């Protein structure tokens, strides 16, 4: 007990740093997220539909081969046209993952239960040296 009293600052720092490490798990940002390699496997094995939720200018600069652009603001209106079969897996893509995570809730409410997010977005895809294309 004396050790804890004498080193209270170290104990507080250890607890704080542990909390920071657990924050992404507690926040839920990792749920339904797939690595770039997992996305490739899903595309090859289950014909996953790739939906890029970035703005058209970002999409035209660089995007995943075979992905369709449905900006986040138009998701509710345009997604049913792009992804008609709700049984197929759906992978949401953006620049780094924030907008795709935001879109995930909307997409699941629309009935796409096999919806996933590309963890790290286009940045992770490019870092994995996977192919992209420009419009």
N, C-alpha and C positions, 0 to 999 in steps of 0.2 A: 504494500500500500504506500509506503514511503517513496518508492520509486515513482509511482504515478504522481504523487504530490510534487516531488522534486523536478519531474520532467513533464509537467502538464502541457507546456507549449508543444513539445514533440508529439504528444498524444493527440492534441487538437489538430496539428498539421497532418498527421497520419490519417485521422478520421476524415478530414476535409478532402485530402487527395483521393482516398478511397471512394468517397462520395462522387467526386468528379469522374472517376473511372466508371462508376455504375450509372451515371446520369443518362447516357444514351439508351441503356437497357430499360431504365425506369421510365424514361420519356416515351419509349416505344418507337424510336426512329428506325430501328433495325428490323422491325416486323415486316414480313413480306418483301424484304429487300433481297435482290439476287446479285451475285457477282457477274461481271461480264462473261466469264466462262459458263456460268449456269444459264445465262440468257441464250448463249449460242446453243447449248444443249437443248433448251426448251424450244428454240426455233427449229432445230433439226428433228427432234423427236416428236413434238406435239403441234408443230405448225403455229407457234405463238404469233400473235399480232403485235407489232411494235407501234406504239403511239407516242409521238414526240409532242409534248405539251408546251414547247417554247414558241416564241413569236415567229412569224414567217421569215423575217430577216435572219434570225439566228439559225433557223432550220435550213435556209438556202445556202448559208455559208458552209455548213457541214452537218451531216446527219448519218444515222445508221442506215446501211444498205437495206432497203425494203421497208423502212419505217414510213408512217403516214403522219402528216402534220395536222394536229388539232389543238390550237392554242388553248390554254387553260380557261380563258374567259368564254370560249365557245364549246367547251366540252359537252355540256348537257344537250346542246342542240345538234352538234355534228358527230359525236361518237357513234350513235346508232347507225349512221350511214357508213362509217368506216369499219366498224366491228359489229357486223350483223349477228354473228354466231356467238352468243354469250357463253357457250360451253367451252370455247377455245381459250387457252391462256392469253392474257393480255399483259404486256410489259409497257409500263409508262417510263418515259425518258425525258430528262431536261438537262440543263447544264451541269448541275452538281447534285441533284436529288431533292432539293427543297420543294420545287413546284410539283414534281412527280409525287412526292409524299402528300402534298396538299390535295392533289387530284385523286389520290387513292380512295379517300373516303367517299367522294362524289361517285366514283366509278362503281364502288361496291354497292352503294345505295341504288344504282341504276340496274343492278342485277348481275354484274360481272364478278362472280365470286372467285375466279381464278386470276385476279388482278395482282400484279407485282410491280415493284419499283426497281429500276436499275440502280443499285447502290453506287453513289459517286457520280452518276450521270455520264454525260459525254466525256467528262474529264477522265473518269475511270476507264471508259471504253478506249479512249486514245492512249492512255497509259499502258493498257494491255496490248497495244499495237494491233487492234482489230480494225477491219476495214470501215471506212466512211466514204461518203460521196457528197458532192456539191451539186446544187440545182443549177 
